[in-house]
Amino acid sequence: MNTMVKFLTQRAKAIVVVVGLLAFGLTQTHWVTNSDLWQKWQGALIDRRYSNRAGKPAHPDIKLVGLANSTISMDELAPEEITASPTLLLMQQPWPWDRRVYAAVLEKLMAAGAKVVVFDFVLAAQTEGDGVFAQALKKHQDHVVIGSQFSFEDENGETFQKYTPPNPQLLLPGTKNIVGMVNLWADPDGVERRGRYRTSIERETPQLRKYAGTKYPDDLIHMSALAVEKFTGQVRTPPYDRNNFIDFRGPAGTYDVLPLEKMFVDKLWQAPPFNGGNIFRDKIVIIGPMAEIFHDIHVTPFGDMPGPEVQANMMATLLDNSSLGEPRPIFSAVLTLLMLGLTLAICLWIRHALLKALLLIGTAVVFLVGCQIVFTRGHSVLLMMPPLFCLVTTGSFGVVFQFALEQIERRRYRSVLDRYVSKNVARTILDDKRSFEEALRGRKQPVTILFSDIRGFTTMTESTDAEKLVTQLNEYFLSMVGIVLQEEGTLQKFIGDAIMAAWGDTHSDGIAVDARHAVNAALQMRPALAKLNDRWKDSPDRAKWAIGIGVNHGEVIVGNIGHPQRMEFTVLGDGVNLAARLESATKQFHMDILIGEETEKLTRDQFVYRGVDLLTFKGKTNPVEVFGVLSDRSQPPPAWLATYHDAIILYRGRQFAEAIARFEAVQKEIGGEDFLCTMYLRRCADYIKQRPPGNWDGSHTLSEK
C-alpha cells in the first residue's frame, strides 16, 4: 500500500497530464462525439445561447398566412360569408382541397402586390383543379414557389429516403424554377438548428452514392433559398459544406399568422390587418399548414415551432445574411487544447484545493460567457462540449486525485504522529495548520491541566525487574491514556511514570467543558486503576499500584518549545506548575485526587467536591483553595458533607472549639478514621493552646513541592 501511494505521489503530475491527454483524445473520436448523450449536451449548450440572446422582431418582409384550425372548421365565419365566396365553398370540401383554392390564393396575393408567394406544401397527388392552378403557376412563375420533399420509406425491410416532386400536371411546359424542398433536417438530437439549402437525390440517397461517387450535382434547392433568390434577384444560398445555423428570431409566435379563410371575406380583407392587401405588398408570403391535424411541428432551440414559421426564420436568415457559422474542426481542436493546457496549469501549479476549484469554475464561467459573446456578436457557434469536457474531466480528476492523495498521506502521517504525540496535537498539525502555526509562535490561553503519578515508583525501579516493570507500566499507560483521549484531552507528555494531559491547548469546546472533561478523566482513573490492580493481583510479576492526580485550570503559554534538533508542542506556566503541586500534595493529604479552586468553580454543578485546605505552596504568596472530588452529581452528596464544610468555616473563623465539635461529629458519621478530620482536629487543638497570629487567614503553607 505504501509503495503504491509513494508511486502515485511521485508521479501525480504526470498522471494528471495523461488523464488530460486521454480526455482530449476522446473528444476527437466519433464514438464519443456521436453518442446520444454527447449530442444531447452539445445541442443543449447551443440552445442555451439562443435563449440567452435578446430576441428579434419578425422580419418585416415576410408574412405568414396559415391554414389554422379555424380554416378547417370555418367556425369563425358566418354562413352567408362562406356562401358569398366560391373559394370558401371549395375550402369546405374534404381535404385535400380542390387546387382552384391555391390558384385563387395566388391570384389574390399577386393582385395585392406580393413579391413572392411560397406554398409550404408538397402537392404530389393528382386533384381537382390541377389545371387551373398549373396555369396560375406558369403565369406567376417568377414570383411563386411550391414544395417537394425527401421522405423516409420502407422497402424490402430497408429504410431509405425517397424524393417526392410535386404532381407533374402542375408543371406546364415552359414553367421553370418554381420547385423547392420543404425538408427541415434535424441534428442528431432531433432539434432543427441548421439550414441545408442545397442538396441532390444522389447525396441524400445512399443507394445512389456508389454510382455518383463523391461528385454530387446539388441541383435541388430549398424553398426558403429559392424564395429569397426570387425576392432579391440574387443567389444567397450558402455552400453545402458549411454548417449554417438558422438565426432564429425567437420562439413560436414571433411571426403573426393571418388566417387564410379571412382573405376571402371582403369586409375582413379591407379591414386591419389585411388593409385591402397592403400588408402583403412587396413581401414574401408563406402559405402553410398551422392546424394540429397537419402535424407539421418541429423542435427548435426555442421549443416546438410550426414548419412555416421555421421556413420564415430560414428566409430571414438569408435575407439578413445572418447565418451562424461553425468554425472548422481544426479550430475546435486548437481551442480544446488551449482549454486543456489552462486546466493542467491550474491543476499542477495551484496547490490549494479550494483555490484550484474556484479557478476551474471561474475558467468555465469565462469560457461560457465568451462563447455567448461570440455567438451573439460574432455570429459563430463554437462547439463547447470538447473544451468543457477536457476542463471538467481533467479538472475534476486533478482536484479529486490531489484530495485523495492528501487524505491518504494525512492518514499515514497521523498514524506516525500518533505514536509520538497526542492525537489532538496530530489533528491540529494536519487539520488546522494555520492555528497550529500560530500556536508554535506561542500564545496565552486558558487550559485545564491534569498530572497523575504512580506512588513509590522510584523505589520500584530499584527492586523490580526492568522488563517486567516496563510491561506493567505500558499496560497502565494504555488504560490511563485511553481515558484522557476518550475525554478529548491532549496527551502532552510522559514524565517518567507521570502523565501530563491538557484540555484547551489544541482545541476548546469552552473552558467549562474542558474542565469537566479533565475532572471526569480523573474520576475515571480511579476505577480503571482498581480494575488493573484486580487483574494484576494474581500475577507475581505485577505489583499493586496507587496514584495521585492533580487537576488545575489557569492561563498558560501554549507553544513549540525546545531545540531545533528536538522540538515539543507543550504548555507551561504557573497553571501547569500548580497542577503538578496538587498532584504532589495528594501524598500529604492521603488523597488520590486534588482539584484547584478555578477548576472547582467551573465544574461545581457537575461534581461533588469536598474542601481540603487553603494552601500556600512553597514559593507562592497567595493561598489556593484545594478540593477533593467525591463523585459526579449523579450520586447525592454524603449527609456529613455540609457539616464538614461548616466546620472548616468555623476553623477559618478562629472558632476552634466549635470546629472541633463539628469535625468529631463528621468523623463519627463517616464511621472510621478520616485523615482530613484528624488533621483539622489536631490543628484546632494546637491553635487553642497557641492562638494563630493576627494576620492568619486560615491558610496552611506546604513546605514541600
N, C-alpha and C positions, 0 to 999 in steps of 0.2 A: 504493500500500500504506500509506504513512504517513498519507495523507488518510483512508483507511478506519479505521485504528487510532485516529486522533485523533477521528473521528466517534464510534466505538464508546465510546471512553474518556469523552468529554464527555457522552454520553447513556447511560452504563452503568446508572444507577439507573432511568431511565425505561424502558429495555429490560427490566430485571428485573421492574418493575411490570407492563408489558404482558404479559410471559410469565405472570406470576401471574394476571392477569385472564383471559387466554386459558385457563389451566388451570381456573379457576373456571367459565368459560363451558362448557367441555367436560363438567364434572360435572353440568351442568343439561340436557344433550342426551340424548335417548333412544338415539340411535345409538351413543353411548359406553356409557351405563349399562346398556343392554340387551344389550350384546355378551357373547359367551360368556366371554371372559377376565375381564371386569369382574365378571360374576355369579359366576364361579368363585372369584375372590379375595374378593369380598364375602361369599359363603357361607362360605368358609374362615375368615374373621375372626369370623363369628358362631359357627361350630362350635368354634373355639378357646376362646371364652368359656364354652361349655357344659362343655368338658373341663377348663378351669381352675377351675371352680366345684366345691365339695365336693358329692359325690353325696348323694342322699336315699334312705332305705329305701323299699321298696314301700309303696303306700298300704294301710293296714290294712283298708279297707272294700272292697277289690277283690281278687278271686281269679280265677285263670286255670285253666280245665280245657281241656286240649288234645287234639286229635286228632294224637297223636305217631306216630312210626314204629312204636312198639310197639302202638299202637291198630290200625293197619292190618294188622300181621302177627300179632298176638296171641301172639307168641313168648315173652312173659313169664308167660303163664297156662298152667296145666295143663289138659289136655283135659277132665277132669271138672269143672273150674271153669267152663269155657265151656259145656258141655252143661247145667250146672245153672241157667243163666240164659238165658231166652228172648231177652232183649235182646242178649246177647253172640252168640247164634246168628244173630240178624239182622245183627249187625255183621260176621259172616264172609261175608256175601253181597257180590257185586261192588258197587263204587261206581257211582252214588250209592246210599246206604243207603235202606232202607225207612224212611219218615218216622215209623213207630212207635218207632224208636230215639230220635228227638228228643222224642217225646211222653213216653217213659219217662224220659229225662234231665230234662225239665222237671218231671214229677211228683215225681221223687226229690228234686230240689233244693228244690222248693216244700215238700215234706214235711219237709226238713231245716231249713227256716226261712229260705231265701234270700229276700232282699227284691226283687231284680231279677235276671232271667236274660236274658243277651244272647247270641243266636246270631249269630256273626260269619260268616254265610253269606248268599249270595243264592240262595234256594230257588226258582228261576224255573221249573224243569221240573216236569212232572207225574210223580209217582212213587207207587209203592205206599205205602199208609198215610197219604196226604194227609188223608183224612177224620178219622182218629184224631188226627193232630197238630193239625188245624184245631179240633177240639173242645177240645183242651188249651189252645190259644192263646186261644180265646174265654173259657175258664174262668179263665185267669190273665192276661187282657189288661192288667190294671193293673200286672203285675209281669214282663212279658216284652217283648223287642224282637227283631225279625228284620230281615234286611237287604234293601236294594235298592241299585242302583248305576247310575252312568253308565259306559259303556264306549265305546271308540272303534271305529267300524265303517267299512268302506269301501263306498261305494255310488256306482255310475256314475263311478268314478275319483276320487271325493272322500272325504276322511276327515272324519267328524263324530262328535259324542258322542250316544249314544242312552241314554235312561233305561230301565232294566230293573227293573220291580217284581217282588215275589215272585209265585209261582203264585196266581192268583185263587182257586183252590179252598181255599187256606189261610186266606182272609179271609171267614169266615162272616158273614152279616147280623148286625149288632149289634156286630161286632168293630171296634174303632177304636183309633187311636193306638198301633199296635204296630210300625210300619214306620219304620226309619231308614236313612239312607245309610251304606254301608260305605266309600265312597271316601276315599282319602288323596291330596290334591293336592300334588304336589311343587313346589318352587321351580324357577326356570329351569335351575339347575344339577343338577336331578334329586334333590335331597335334601328329605326330608319335615321341615319345621320348623314349619309354621303349621297351625292348626286352622280349617277352614272348616265352621262348624256349621249354617248355613242357606243354602239356595240355591233355585233353581227350574229347571224344564225350560227356560223362556224364557232365563234368564240363561246357562245352560250350552250352549244350542244356538243357534249363530249363525243358522241358517235361520229361527228363530222371532223373533229380536230385532227384525226390521223390522216385525213385526206388534205386538210388545209395546212398542215404543218404548223409553223409559227407565224404565218402571214395571214392576218385577218383583215378583211376589207373594211370593217367597222362602218358598214353602209346603212346601218339603222340608227336613226336619230330619235332622241327622246322628245315627247310632245312639248315639254317646257322649253327646251332649247330651240325647237322649230318655231314655236310661238314668238320667242324673243327675237329670232332672226327676222321673222316677218314684221315684227313691230318696229325694230330698229333699222332694218335693212343691212345689218352687219352680222357676221358669224361670230358668236360669242361662246362657242362650245369649247370648254377646256379639253386638253388631251386626255385620252383614256387612262394613261399610265400615272396620272396624278390622283391623289386621294383628295377629292373635292368635298369638303364638309359643307352641308347646306347651312346658310346663315339664317337659321330660324329667327323670326322676329318676335316670337312669343308663343304662349300656349294656344290651344284651340279656342276659337272665338275672336282672335285678333282681327281676322277679316270678317266683316259683316256679311251674312248670307241673305241674298234677296230671293224670296220665293218665286219660282218660275211661273206659277199659275196667275200671280197678280199682274204679270206683264200684259195679260190679255183681257183685263178688265179696264175699260177706258178711263173711268174716273180714278182708279188707283194708279194707272200709268201716268196720268197727268199730275198726280199729287206726289209729294215727297215720299220716299227718297228717289223715285224714278224721275220726276220732274219732266215728263214727256220724253224721256230717253236721254236727257242731257247728262245723266250720271255715267252713261256709257261712252260718251263722245271721246274719241281718241284714246280709248282704253283697251287693254286685253280683258276679255270677258270669258270666264271659265264657267261652263255649264257642266255640273257634275252631280253624282248621287250623294245626298246627305242623310236620307232616311235610313233607319236601322235595318230595314229589310234588305238593303243592298250590301251590308256587311263590308263596306269599304272604309274600315277603320284601321289605322296604322299606329304603332308605338313609336314615339319620337322622344327626344330629350326632355320635352315638356309634357310627356304623357300621351294619352290617346288623342289622335287627330284625324279628321276625315281626309280621305285621299285628295279631293280637290283643293283643300287648304294646304296640304303638303306640296301639291303642284304649284300653288301660288307662291309658297316660300322658295321653291326652286327657281321659279321665274324671277322673283325679286332679287335673289342672289345673283343671277346672271345680269339682270338689268343694272344693278349697282356694282357689278364686278367685285362682289364682297365674299367670294367663295373662301372658305377657311382651308388653308393648305396644311399638309403634314410634311415635316422635314424628311429627308431621305434617311434610310436605315443607318447609314454611317454616322449621321449627326446624332441620332438617338444613342448609338453605341458609345460615341465620344462623351456625350452628356452623362451616360450611365457610368462610364469610367471615372469621370470627374467627381461624380457623387460618391463613388466607391472610395476614391482617394481621400476625399474630405472626411468620410466616415472613418476610414482607417486612421487618419491623423488624429481624430478625436479619441478613438478607442485606444490608440497606442501611446499617446503623449499626455492625455489628461488622466491623472491618477484618481482624483476624487470622483467617486461613483455618482453622487448626486449632480455634480457639475457636468460630468460626462453625459448623463441622461438629459439634463436641461439643454446642453449644446446640441445633442442629437434631435431633440424635439424642436429646438429653435431652427435648426437646419431644415427640418421637414416643413416647418411653417413658412420659412422664407422661400423654399422651393415651390410650395403650393401657391403662395402669393405671386411669385414670379411667373409661374405658368398661367395664372389667371390674367396677369397684365399682358403677357404675350398673346393670349387668346383674344382679349378684348381690344387691345390696341394694335397688335401685330398681325391679327387675323391668321394665327398659326396654332395648330393643335399639337403641342408637344406630348409625346407619349410618356405619361408619368409613371406607369407601373414599373418599367425596368429600373429607373433610378431609385424609386421608393422601395422597391423590393430589395435592392442592394443595401440601402440605408437601414431599413427595418431589420432585415435578416442579419447583416453584419453587425449593426449597432446593438441589436438585442443580444446576439451571441457574445459580443465583446463585453457588454455590461454584466450579463448573467455569468459568463465564464470567469470574469475577474471576481465577481462576488463569490462564486463557488470556491475558487482557489483561495480567496481571502478567508472564507469560513473554514475551509479545511486547514489552512495554515494557523488560523486563530485557535482552532481546537487543538492542533498539535502543540502550539506554543503554550496554551493553557495547561495541557496535560503535563508539560515540562515544568511550567511555572508553579503549578500546584504542589510540586514536590519540594519546592524551596521557599515559597512564600504563601501567605494565606490566599484562599480562593477570592476573597474580596479585593485584595491587592492585585491579583492576577486579572480579575474582572475590570478593575479600574484601569489597569495598563492597557488592556485590549479593547475595552468598550468605550472608554471615556478619556481618550488620550489628552485632550486639551485640559480637562480637570486634573489629570494626573501630573501633567507638566507644570501646572500651577502649583500643585502640591509639592512637587520636587523643589521648587524655589523656597518653600517654607511659608506657612501661614498659621495664624492662631485661630482655633475653633474649639467649641465645647465638645468634650469627648468623655465617655464613661470607660474607666479602666478596671480590669479585673486581674489580680495577681493570685495565683494559687501555688502552694509549695508543699512538698512532702516532708513531714516531721521526721527528724533524725536520719535524713538521707545520707549526710556526710559520714555518719558512723557506719551506716550500712555499706558504704563503698569500701570501708576498711576491712570488713569481716565477711562479705558475701562474694561469691564467685562472680567475676565481671560479666561473663557471658549470660549467666542466669539473671543477673540484675538488669542488664540491658534489655533482655527479653521481657522481663516483667514491666520495666519502665515503658517499653513500646506498647504493651497491652494497655497500660494505664493511660498513656497519651492518646491512643486510639479512641478510648472511651471519652475522655475529657475534652479533647479537641473536637470530637464529633458533636458534643453538646454545644460548644461555642459556635460551630458552623451552623448547627441547626437553629440556633438563636440569632443567626445572621450577624455574628461577630467576626472580627478580623483577628486571626492568629498572628500577633505581632512577632513573637519570637519565643524560643525556648531558652531559658537561662539555667543551664544545668537541668535540674529536676523541676524547676519552676516554669509555669506557663504564664505568659503575659498576653492578654487579649484586650481588644478595644472595640467600642461601638461609636460610630460617628466620625471615624477617621477617613474612610474611603467613601462612604455614603451615609446619609442620615435620613431617617423617617420622622425626625423630630426628637429633641433631647429627652422628652419624657418617654417616648417609645424606646429610644436607645437605652436609657437607664433601666426600664422594665425588662428588656431583653437580658441585660447584664445580671440583674438580681435573679432573674429566673434561671439563668445558666448556673449561677452559684448554688441555688436551691437544688437544681437537678444533679449537681455533682455529689450531693450527699448520698442519695440512694444509689447512684452509679458506683460510688466507691464501696458502699456496703455490698453491692452485688458482686463486685470484683473480689472483695475480701472473702465473701462466702464461697466463691469459686476457687479461690486460692487456698482455703483452709486445709484442704486435704492433700495439698502438694508440698512435699518437703523442700522444693526449690523456690517456694514463694513465701514471702513474709507478709504479715498483716500491716497495712499502712494506714496512716492518718494524715489529713491535710489541713492546711489553714488557707482561708480565702479572704482577700480584701477587695472591696469594691468602692471606687470613688469617682465622682463626677466633678469635672472642672475644666477650665480653659487650658489647653496645652498647645504646643507647637507641633505641627504635622509637617514632615518634610523628608527629604532624602539625605541621610547623614552617612558620613564615612569617608573613606579614602577612594580615589579613582580606581584602585585595584579591587575594592570591596565596598560597595555602597549598600545601604539598607534603608528601606522606607519604614519609618517608625514615628513614634510620638515621644515627646519629652517635655519636662517642665514640672512645676510644683504639684499639679494634679496627678501626675504619674508617680512622683515620689511619695505622695500621701497614700496612694493605693498600696504601694509596697510596704509603707509603715503600718498600715492597717493589717495587712497580711501577717507581718511580723508580730504585731500586738496580739494576735489571736492566741499565741502561746501564753502570754502573761495573764490573759483573762479566761483561759481554759475554754475557749470557744473555737468553733470551726469557721465561722463567717463573721466578719465585721464590715459594717456599711458606713460610709461617710455621710455627713449631715445633708449635703447637697443631693446625693442620690436618694436619701430618705424623703426629702421634701418632694422630689419629682415622682415618687412611687408609693407614697404612704396610703393612697387609696387602693392599691393593688396588693399590698403585703402587710403582714402583721409584724410590727417591729417592737423590740424590747430595748429600752435605753440602756446603754452600757456605762458610759462615762463621758465627762467633758475633759478631753485630753489636750495637753500641750506637749507636742512632740519635741524631742531634743533638736535644738537649732531653730525652733519656731517661737514666736511670741504670742500669737493668737490661738486660743484653745479651739478645738474642733469637737462637736458633738458626735459621738460614735454610737452605733446601734448594732444589735444583733437581729437577724431575721429569723422569725419562728416558722412562718408558713405564708402561703398566699391567702387571699381573702376568701377563698372557697372554704377555708377552715375558720371557725369562730375563734376570737382571741380567748386565751385562758382566763378564768374568773379572777385569778390573782393579779393579772397584769395591771389593772387600774390602781390597785393598792400599792403595787410596786412602784409605779410612776409617781404616786402621791408621796411615797417615802423618799424618793430622790428629790422631789421639790422641797420637802421638809429639811432634808440633808443640806441642800444648797442654800436654804434659808437659815442655816445655823440652829435649827430646832432639832438638835441631835437626839435628845431623849425621846421625843415623839417619833422621830425617824426610826430609832431602834425598835420601838413597838411595832411599827408597820413592817419593817424588814423581817422581824421574828414571825409575824403573822403570815407573811408571804412564804417564808421558808417552811413553816408548818403546813401551809396549804399545798405547797409543792410536794411535800411528803418525803423529804430527804435533804441531804446536803446540797446546797446551792452555792456555787463559788461566788457569784456576784453579791448575794445577800450576806454571805460570810464576810466578804471584802468590805462591804459598807458598814456592817456591824463593828468590825474592827476599827475602821476609820472613825466612826461615831464615838466609840469608847475612847480612842486616842484624843479626839478633839474635846471631849468632855473634861479630860484630865488637863489638856493644854489647848486653850482656845486658839483657833487659827488667827493669823494676822488680820488687820482691819481691811486690807485690800484683797482678801481672799474671795474669789468668785465661784468657788465650788469646783474648780478645775483641778486636775491631777497631772503632774508632769512626769512623763515617761523618761527614764534615764537611759533607755536603750533604743537603738534604731530598729 
